Amino acid sequence: MANGVNYLAGRGVVVTGGAGDIGAAIGAELLRRGASVTLIDRKSDTEAKPWLARVGEVGLVGYRQADVRDRAALEEAVRSVDPLDIAIGNAGIVESAPFLEITAEQWRDQLEINLTGCFNLGQAASRLMVERGTPGRIIFTGSWVQEVPWPEIAAYSASKAGLRMLARSMARELAAHRILVNVLAPGIVNAGLARRQLETEPQYARRAAKVIPLRELQTAEQVAKAMAFLCSPDADYVTGAVLLADGGCSLFQFDE
């Protein structure tokens, strides 16, 4: 990792999906590295308190309420951050269903939040960086299932696969503005959406028990540390890339 603990000192960061386990862990990790962090989430201030308190144990953190599907609200939240050096698109949902049972609403919600939400953030943040004449970084939280057809989450997997191409397309066009765009693809995280699935979907828990070669679930803090690398000076020549930090999930063949 880059020399010195505070290598992000003076850098402004926004994190969508910030009032959640992974978003809060990312916020806390980047605060430790010296960044000024603003979390964005659709939760009200009251609903977000547990996660804000968790990050607040590390340092002062900002919070703005905005749904990533609401372009105007998101743009206002992003514009309030100055300087804006790093934008992290982390908001996401998953709704499991066999392919034959996926509803139009489930498909729409996952694509709008997971993929279009990152488009909204990425375009708002990059336009602001160009307007202000500053280089920057945009990083999306993807998933190992962007390339592995995990059962019963076709909509989620499609949204994450689309996110990979969105990031690569952005990276190609924004390089001239010195804006780096990458994806972090975690594995099965014992937090947030995956923890809910582990606790409520027996078939998901059975598959998860077989699929991780390292034999342990990923922590939100491990995701945050990988994200910190993509934010660091050590990654200043990385763009259009996917950092696969999945504990080997994508390597494993398994029988249901």
ABEGO torsion letter per residue (X at the ends): XBBEAAAABGBBBBBBGABBAAAAAAAAAAAAAGBBBBBBBABBAAAAAAAAAAAAAAEBBBBBBBBAABAAAAAAAAAABOBBABBBBABBBBBBBBAAABBAAAAAAAAAAAAAAAAAAAAAAAAAAAAAGBBBBBBBBBBAAAABBBBGAAAAAAAAAAAAAAAAAAAAAAAAAGBBBBBBBBBBBBBEAAAAAAAABAAAAAAAAAABAAGBBBBAAAAAAAAAAAABAAAAABBGBBBBBAGGAAABBBBX
